[in-house]
Amino acid sequence: MNRFNGRGLAETVDWKLVACYIVLILIGWINIYASIHSTEPSSIFDPSCRSGKQFIWMAISIGTAAVILFALNPRIYESLSLPIYMAAIVLLIAVIFMGTEVKGSRSWFTLGPVSFQPAEISKIATSLMLAAVMSQSGFRLTRLRDFLLTAAIILVPMAIIVAQSETGSALVYVGFIFMLYREGLSGWLLFMAGVAIILFIITLTSSSFTSILVLGVIVTLCNALYTGRIKQWLKIYLPAFVVLGILPFLYGRVSEAVDDPEAFILKIKPVYIICGISAALIPYWALRAFRTGSSFKWVSIAAYIAGILFTFSVDFLFHDVLQDHQRKRIEVLLGLKDDPAGVGYNVNQSMIAIGSGGFSGKGFLKGTQTTYGFVPEQSTDFIFCTIGEEWGFIGAAAVIILYVFLIWRIISDAENSREAFTRIYGYCVAGCIFMHLFINIGMTIGIMPVIGIPLPLISYGGSSLLTFTVMLFIFIALVRNEKRYF
């Protein structure tokens, strides 16, 4: 029954995953030195500079990985998931009142020379808690009670992190949606999340009217595709939406023709008209849904109403929830403002650095943008532009390929796992790494707002490196534990 005696470390540990981890942290260490060598001239091993400190954290992280992999019983993670999760929640709340404020965010604990973010620990705690709850016998994500429990596990730490003004760290939690989809979450929920992002952008860049019009097109088209009545949609709904789309133009012409600014006709804005039409049609759609017994129609109605409410809440979310620097970064990203010397400076300089690297790069320690410190935070959030400038397209592509391999290998091991706990936890790890990768590289090339997300295993920072090390090697240990007996 126990086959472990015939299987050594070579067979039980995913050494390809370990090798990928080692290569990534070495790449990070070398490029951290490249980003600071002109301002902190010293040896790469000097503990007084960032590259030396990172080397120390690398040694600590590798030692921690060895303890996790060879000394600890992997079964403790499932049994301790609840205490670890509760401890993380307590730390998240405590840091708001007792933490050190850094760049307008009170999310750091400082203990002498060491600082750490409870938000980093919470990613591990939430992943373990999700795996423990969702792997229980009889759990079904499609059951309302189980779905609400799962949502609460994710949303509670996420909400507390938002309260710390750490929107970037909270956004990483969106990565858990990939695990939820793997475990049975409807693809329509993912689709609706995408629609919400589209509505947010359209409302900011255009108007609430345009946003609601687009929402109506999407909802009615989805119903037409679902029921197979695409011809009816083309004959009835599409012409109606075209007519509605002309309303702002007509309103503008009427505004020019009417001299009295208090005229009643000027108070009937296009957005009120489309909302009035919607209010009249919703009871009709509800009656048809009741007669046909179509749950899809009921969901569509609810989604349409929620979409309208969300559209009218965008202004509140943008101006009252987001911080001033976050609003400015989104405005620059969407082209609403041009501020190359202000909030857009980092991204502008980052894109110059990456673009100047060309195909093969300028060479190690030869990057001018890097050497002369044009890009702030270049050893942390913007370290990818150091890679792009000094190693060029080849180096940047190689790093991305390494991450793709890392994520693919985690998912592959998770899929081959016999235990639900290991599989679910693996997908959580892959989702977190993907979100960090997507957001970090996205903000360095100008397709994502700058929200302070490190590049996993590469950016300077002990708490980040240690967190991803622990997160990854818990998974490797879980996989190894299964291979010992199967």
Wavefront OBJ file of the C-alpha trace (Angstrom):
o trace
v 0.000 0.000 0.000
v 2.815 2.430 0.835
v 5.005 2.803 -2.237
v 7.169 5.607 -0.884
v 10.097 3.298 -0.085
v 10.608 2.652 -3.802
v 10.396 6.295 -4.839
v 13.099 8.884 -4.173
v 13.109 12.657 -4.291
v 13.609 12.670 -8.046
v 10.219 11.002 -8.491
v 8.200 12.806 -5.854
v 9.309 16.455 -6.192
v 8.420 18.505 -9.278
v 11.977 19.624 -9.919
v 10.995 21.453 -13.105
v 8.808 23.740 -11.003
v 11.615 24.168 -8.473
v 14.113 24.956 -11.258
v 11.766 27.552 -12.741
v 11.472 29.166 -9.300
v 15.275 29.296 -8.904
v 15.778 30.811 -12.358
v 13.169 33.516 -11.727
v 14.611 34.621 -8.378
v 18.103 34.728 -9.893
v 16.812 36.867 -12.761
v 15.208 39.137 -10.198
v 18.394 39.422 -8.147
v 20.555 40.299 -11.177
v 18.112 42.921 -12.439
v 17.645 44.447 -8.997
v 21.399 45.061 -8.995
v 21.179 46.508 -12.519
v 18.467 48.924 -11.412
v 20.432 50.299 -8.432
v 24.105 49.911 -9.355
v 24.482 53.581 -10.331
v 22.907 54.970 -7.147
v 24.168 52.308 -4.723
v 27.632 51.524 -6.145
v 28.797 48.382 -4.415
v 29.056 44.639 -4.799
v 25.938 42.713 -5.755
v 26.352 40.879 -2.414
v 26.681 44.051 -0.290
v 24.005 43.759 2.449
v 23.732 47.559 2.672
v 22.232 47.816 -0.823
v 19.046 46.359 -2.243
v 20.673 43.563 -4.220
v 22.528 42.397 -1.101
v 19.362 42.519 0.983
v 17.519 40.587 -1.718
v 20.258 37.938 -1.660
v 19.681 37.504 2.079
v 15.933 37.171 1.482
v 16.630 34.645 -1.273
v 18.644 32.534 1.177
v 15.871 32.812 3.788
v 13.235 31.932 1.188
v 15.139 28.881 -0.080
v 15.653 27.720 3.496
v 11.945 28.188 4.193
v 11.130 26.257 1.019
v 13.318 23.363 2.176
v 11.570 23.282 5.560
v 8.140 23.274 3.911
v 9.154 20.598 1.434
v 11.071 18.205 3.669
v 10.364 18.925 7.343
v 6.652 19.769 7.676
v 3.771 17.363 7.275
v 1.691 18.693 4.339
v -1.529 17.520 6.002
v -1.277 20.297 8.597
v -2.274 22.934 6.054
v -5.821 21.632 5.714
v -6.316 21.265 9.469
v -4.814 24.693 10.214
v -6.506 26.554 7.358
v -9.176 28.153 9.570
v -6.765 29.401 12.308
v -4.399 30.743 9.635
v -7.268 32.497 7.857
v -8.610 34.049 11.076
v -5.114 35.205 12.061
v -4.722 36.852 8.657
v -8.047 38.680 9.083
v -6.981 39.933 12.523
v -3.688 41.214 11.085
v -5.486 42.924 8.199
v -7.740 44.779 10.629
v -4.950 45.556 13.097
v -2.679 47.116 10.458
v -5.318 49.780 9.727
v -4.958 51.094 13.282
v -1.392 50.092 14.156
v 0.421 49.949 10.849
v 2.907 52.306 9.239
v 1.588 54.620 6.537
v 3.447 54.253 3.243
v 2.438 56.393 0.236
v -1.014 57.097 1.642
v -1.732 53.466 2.539
v -1.710 52.128 6.080
v -0.996 48.517 5.198
v 2.514 47.808 6.541
v 3.761 46.533 9.881
v 7.295 47.662 10.720
v 9.307 45.558 13.144
v 12.734 47.130 13.406
v 14.486 46.811 10.020
v 11.807 44.437 8.684
v 8.472 45.480 7.172
v 5.713 43.234 5.907
v 2.185 43.501 4.531
v -0.562 41.348 6.053
v -2.180 41.518 2.604
v 0.605 39.249 1.330
v -0.049 36.663 4.056
v -3.800 36.854 3.415
v -3.351 35.483 -0.118
v -1.898 32.259 1.299
v -4.508 32.120 4.079
v -7.415 32.664 1.683
v -6.093 30.040 -0.736
v -5.804 27.443 2.045
v -9.246 28.318 3.421
v -10.881 28.043 0.015
v -9.201 24.694 -0.595
v -10.282 23.382 2.827
v -13.917 24.466 2.479
v -14.431 23.564 -1.170
v -12.798 20.127 -0.857
v -15.269 18.993 1.780
v -17.559 16.111 0.892
v -20.901 17.316 -0.434
v -19.719 20.824 -1.273
v -21.309 22.199 -4.452
v -20.433 25.635 -5.745
v -23.766 25.766 -7.596
v -25.653 25.544 -4.284
v -26.486 29.021 -2.972
v -25.297 28.376 0.584
v -21.932 27.039 -0.558
v -21.545 29.817 -3.126
v -22.204 32.537 -0.521
v -19.720 30.938 1.892
v -17.057 30.855 -0.821
v -17.782 34.457 -1.791
v -17.508 35.558 1.844
v -14.109 33.871 2.251
v -12.820 35.919 -0.701
v -14.676 39.204 -0.168
v -13.985 39.702 3.563
v -10.170 40.083 3.275
v -10.609 41.833 -0.061
v -12.879 44.479 1.505
v -10.494 45.043 4.421
v -7.584 45.495 2.003
v -9.614 48.080 0.072
v -10.207 49.872 3.394
v -6.391 50.079 3.722
v -6.328 51.993 0.397
v -4.523 49.025 -1.175
v -6.745 48.627 -4.225
v -3.950 46.931 -6.166
v -3.518 44.148 -3.605
v -7.294 43.681 -3.465
v -7.439 43.336 -7.249
v -5.217 40.237 -7.019
v -8.156 38.425 -5.390
v -9.906 38.518 -8.755
v -7.480 35.735 -9.714
v -9.479 33.302 -7.566
v -12.207 33.463 -10.185
v -10.183 31.096 -12.402
v -10.254 28.487 -9.645
v -13.992 29.037 -9.146
v -14.578 28.537 -12.857
v -12.593 25.279 -12.751
v -14.719 24.112 -9.816
v -18.041 24.741 -11.537
v -18.730 28.482 -11.506
v -20.913 29.441 -14.447
v -19.071 31.046 -17.328
v -21.881 33.597 -17.490
v -20.695 35.099 -14.199
v -17.252 35.616 -15.708
v -18.909 37.153 -18.741
v -20.907 39.541 -16.545
v -17.744 40.571 -14.708
v -16.225 41.464 -18.074
v -19.345 43.427 -19.009
v -19.103 45.359 -15.721
v -15.545 46.429 -16.636
v -16.740 47.503 -20.092
v -19.602 49.540 -18.590
v -17.216 51.203 -16.144
v -14.880 52.287 -18.945
v -17.685 53.443 -21.276
v -19.361 55.460 -18.521
v -16.107 57.247 -17.738
v -15.059 57.860 -21.336
v -18.490 58.508 -22.883
v -21.762 58.757 -20.917
v -24.288 56.803 -18.856
v -26.593 56.789 -21.901
v -24.002 55.049 -24.081
v -23.252 52.581 -21.298
v -26.924 51.600 -20.868
v -27.343 51.362 -24.636
v -24.384 48.973 -24.883
v -25.776 46.994 -21.935
v -29.112 46.639 -23.740
v -27.378 45.431 -26.905
v -25.378 42.823 -24.972
v -28.330 41.492 -22.923
v -30.749 41.220 -25.859
v -28.088 39.711 -28.136
v -27.218 37.084 -25.504
v -30.909 36.168 -25.254
v -31.179 35.940 -29.029
v -28.146 33.665 -29.233
v -29.371 31.548 -26.316
v -32.851 31.046 -27.816
v -31.701 30.894 -31.435
v -33.753 33.950 -32.449
v -30.943 35.965 -33.963
v -33.068 36.943 -37.024
v -35.730 38.434 -34.739
v -33.027 40.395 -32.948
v -31.692 41.756 -36.253
v -35.187 42.776 -37.392
v -36.511 44.317 -34.161
v -33.875 45.085 -31.550
v -30.980 46.208 -33.746
v -33.005 48.924 -35.577
v -34.416 50.054 -32.205
v -30.918 50.437 -30.759
v -29.792 52.353 -33.860
v -32.704 54.786 -33.406
v -31.890 55.175 -29.711
v -28.256 55.816 -30.601
v -29.314 58.894 -32.581
v -30.979 60.467 -29.521
v -27.881 62.316 -28.210
v -27.371 63.865 -31.643
v -31.013 64.998 -31.814
v -30.818 66.302 -28.259
v -27.788 68.374 -29.188
v -29.579 69.894 -32.188
v -32.644 70.719 -30.093
v -30.432 72.316 -27.431
v -28.936 74.608 -30.067
v -32.370 75.570 -31.406
v -34.047 76.316 -28.059
v -33.210 79.719 -26.602
v -34.718 79.204 -23.149
v -32.237 77.242 -20.944
v -35.114 76.355 -18.594
v -37.225 74.805 -21.357
v -38.838 71.496 -20.396
v -37.546 69.752 -23.510
v -33.953 70.342 -22.364
v -34.643 68.579 -19.082
v -35.630 65.340 -20.836
v -32.133 64.023 -21.408
v -31.446 60.908 -23.536
v -30.454 58.857 -20.475
v -33.893 59.505 -18.935
v -35.586 58.378 -22.142
v -33.688 55.097 -22.347
v -34.321 54.448 -18.640
v -38.036 55.140 -19.150
v -38.183 52.726 -22.079
v -36.379 50.124 -19.972
v -38.809 50.605 -17.078
v -41.719 50.029 -19.476
v -40.184 46.922 -21.097
v -38.957 45.147 -17.948
v -42.510 44.104 -16.822
v -43.142 42.764 -20.349
v -39.889 40.753 -20.256
v -40.764 39.503 -16.772
v -44.201 38.339 -17.970
v -42.616 36.433 -20.852
v -40.098 34.871 -18.499
v -42.923 33.783 -16.194
v -44.938 32.254 -19.049
v -41.998 30.399 -20.583
v -40.445 29.435 -17.236
v -37.065 30.472 -18.582
v -34.510 30.964 -15.821
v -32.149 32.522 -18.370
v -34.636 35.334 -19.006
v -34.960 36.002 -15.284
v -31.186 36.161 -14.953
v -31.044 38.498 -17.960
v -33.588 40.852 -16.392
v -31.708 40.868 -13.100
v -28.412 41.449 -14.911
v -29.898 44.335 -16.915
v -31.278 46.041 -13.796
v -27.990 45.481 -11.944
v -26.091 46.879 -14.935
v -28.150 50.077 -14.929
v -27.643 50.512 -11.181
v -23.926 49.872 -11.599
v -23.727 52.456 -14.388
v -25.227 55.139 -12.170
v -22.851 54.159 -9.328
v -19.696 54.532 -11.438
v -19.419 58.238 -10.616
v -19.594 57.469 -6.887
v -17.078 54.618 -7.147
v -14.667 56.700 -9.201
v -14.798 59.915 -7.174
v -15.554 58.702 -3.644
v -14.050 55.204 -3.383
v -10.842 55.486 -5.404
v -8.058 57.703 -4.118
v -6.964 60.816 -5.971
v -3.762 59.275 -7.345
v -5.689 56.192 -8.501
v -8.255 58.360 -10.309
v -5.514 60.292 -12.049
v -3.767 57.105 -13.178
v -6.994 55.705 -14.632
v -7.704 59.026 -16.378
v -4.237 58.979 -17.954
v -4.637 55.315 -18.945
v -8.017 55.945 -20.617
v -6.737 59.049 -22.366
v -8.976 61.411 -20.394
v -5.914 63.376 -19.302
v -2.375 63.740 -20.586
v 0.126 64.110 -17.751
v 3.550 62.843 -18.895
v 5.327 64.838 -16.180
v 2.920 63.893 -13.374
v 1.057 60.643 -12.714
v 1.871 59.442 -16.236
v 5.614 59.946 -15.760
v 6.391 56.433 -14.510
v 4.573 54.702 -17.356
v 5.964 57.073 -19.976
v 9.552 56.502 -18.844
v 8.938 52.769 -18.502
v 7.718 52.483 -22.092
v 10.718 54.514 -23.284
v 13.039 52.131 -21.423
v 11.385 48.994 -22.797
v 11.186 50.403 -26.327
v 14.837 51.492 -26.305
v 15.921 47.928 -25.561
v 15.016 46.834 -29.070
v 15.303 43.180 -30.012
v 18.388 42.109 -28.073
v 18.750 44.889 -25.466
v 21.548 47.304 -24.591
v 23.410 44.821 -22.431
v 23.795 44.183 -18.719
v 24.377 47.441 -16.760
v 24.266 49.453 -20.006
v 20.680 50.674 -19.920
v 20.603 54.496 -19.914
v 17.058 54.809 -18.508
v 18.059 52.354 -15.802
v 21.512 53.728 -15.072
v 20.352 57.329 -14.715
v 17.258 56.485 -12.684
v 14.598 57.932 -14.995
v 12.023 55.335 -13.894
v 10.979 55.537 -10.217
v 10.497 52.272 -8.287
v 12.560 50.477 -10.923
v 13.756 47.731 -8.597
v 10.233 46.996 -7.341
v 7.051 47.652 -9.313
v 8.818 48.664 -12.555
v 11.600 46.098 -12.674
v 10.242 44.662 -15.928
v 11.395 47.804 -17.772
v 14.965 47.062 -16.588
v 14.661 43.639 -18.196
v 13.189 45.158 -21.367
v 15.906 47.802 -21.716
v 18.986 45.722 -20.929
v 17.879 42.351 -22.312
v 15.508 43.545 -25.044
v 12.592 41.672 -26.566
v 14.461 38.379 -26.226
v 14.956 38.800 -22.474
v 11.428 40.088 -21.841
v 9.917 37.250 -23.859
v 12.083 34.699 -22.027
v 10.839 35.970 -18.650
v 7.213 35.809 -19.797
v 7.757 32.272 -21.132
v 9.182 31.257 -17.737
v 6.059 32.567 -16.021
v 3.820 30.815 -18.525
v 5.707 27.586 -17.861
v 5.425 28.126 -14.084
v 1.647 28.672 -14.257
v 1.139 25.823 -16.723
v 3.150 23.446 -14.549
v 1.132 24.374 -11.457
v -2.149 23.817 -13.298
v -0.869 20.542 -14.770
v 0.120 19.233 -11.330
v -3.195 20.412 -9.913
v -5.168 18.598 -12.608
v -3.195 15.397 -12.043
v -3.806 15.564 -8.312
v -6.105 12.970 -6.731
v -7.091 15.211 -3.831
v -9.480 18.134 -4.253
v -7.625 20.182 -1.623
v -4.397 20.090 -3.652
v -6.171 20.841 -6.928
v -8.120 23.820 -5.572
v -5.108 25.253 -3.764
v -2.985 24.863 -6.919
v -5.482 26.822 -9.000
v -5.519 29.559 -6.323
v -1.716 29.824 -6.532
v -1.795 29.938 -10.336
v -4.523 32.609 -10.268
v -2.595 34.848 -7.846
v 0.623 34.591 -9.859
v -1.237 35.294 -13.104
v -2.928 38.420 -11.710
v 0.387 39.791 -10.423
v 2.038 39.039 -13.761
v -0.757 40.552 -15.860
v -1.156 43.717 -13.774
v 2.567 44.371 -13.267
v 3.629 43.941 -16.888
v 0.429 45.666 -18.005
v 1.214 48.808 -16.033
v 4.830 48.934 -17.271
v 3.650 48.952 -20.911
v 0.728 51.309 -20.317
v -2.305 49.029 -20.615
v -3.073 48.909 -16.882
v -3.185 51.676 -14.263
v -0.214 51.949 -11.895
v -1.439 50.281 -8.694
v 1.748 49.076 -6.998
v 1.861 45.349 -7.743
v 5.264 43.563 -7.613
v 6.422 41.120 -10.261
v 6.357 37.697 -8.533
v 9.783 36.370 -7.454
v 11.589 39.108 -9.400
v 10.716 42.469 -7.816
v 12.740 43.649 -4.833
v 11.062 42.960 -1.500
v 11.483 40.341 1.191
v 7.823 39.974 2.152
v 6.754 39.512 -1.471
v 9.493 36.967 -2.233
v 8.863 35.014 0.962
v 5.085 35.027 0.403
v 5.308 33.632 -3.126
v 7.924 31.102 -1.984
v 5.714 29.812 0.822
v 2.648 29.796 -1.411
v 4.414 27.881 -4.189
v 6.258 25.357 -2.024
v 3.174 24.480 0.010
v 1.702 23.371 -3.298
v 4.856 21.469 -4.301
v 4.818 19.762 -0.881
v 1.150 18.785 -1.301
v 1.882 17.293 -4.710
v 4.933 15.470 -3.351
v 2.886 14.029 -0.499
v 0.455 12.504 -2.968
v 3.240 11.018 -5.091
v 4.742 9.337 -2.060
v 1.822 6.936 -1.847
v 0.496 6.667 -5.389
l 1 2 3 4 5 6 7 8 9 10 11 12 13 14 15 16 17 18 19 20 21 22 23 24 25 26 27 28 29 30 31 32 33 34 35 36 37 38 39 40 41 42 43 44 45 46 47 48 49 50 51 52 53 54 55 56 57 58 59 60 61 62 63 64 65 66 67 68 69 70 71 72 73 74 75 76 77 78 79 80 81 82 83 84 85 86 87 88 89 90 91 92 93 94 95 96 97 98 99 100 101 102 103 104 105 106 107 108 109 110 111 112 113 114 115 116 117 118 119 120 121 122 123 124 125 126 127 128 129 130 131 132 133 134 135 136 137 138 139 140 141 142 143 144 145 146 147 148 149 150 151 152 153 154 155 156 157 158 159 160 161 162 163 164 165 166 167 168 169 170 171 172 173 174 175 176 177 178 179 180 181 182 183 184 185 186 187 188 189 190 191 192 193 194 195 196 197 198 199 200 201 202 203 204 205 206 207 208 209 210 211 212 213 214 215 216 217 218 219 220 221 222 223 224 225 226 227 228 229 230 231 232 233 234 235 236 237 238 239 240 241 242 243 244 245 246 247 248 249 250 251 252 253 254 255 256 257 258 259 260 261 262 263 264 265 266 267 268 269 270 271 272 273 274 275 276 277 278 279 280 281 282 283 284 285 286 287 288 289 290 291 292 293 294 295 296 297 298 299 300 301 302 303 304 305 306 307 308 309 310 311 312 313 314 315 316 317 318 319 320 321 322 323 324 325 326 327 328 329 330 331 332 333 334 335 336 337 338 339 340 341 342 343 344 345 346 347 348 349 350 351 352 353 354 355 356 357 358 359 360 361 362 363 364 365 366 367 368 369 370 371 372 373 374 375 376 377 378 379 380 381 382 383 384 385 386 387 388 389 390 391 392 393 394 395 396 397 398 399 400 401 402 403 404 405 406 407 408 409 410 411 412 413 414 415 416 417 418 419 420 421 422 423 424 425 426 427 428 429 430 431 432 433 434 435 436 437 438 439 440 441 442 443 444 445 446 447 448 449 450 451 452 453 454 455 456 457 458 459 460 461 462 463 464 465 466 467 468 469 470 471 472 473 474 475 476 477 478 479 480 481 482 483 484 485 486
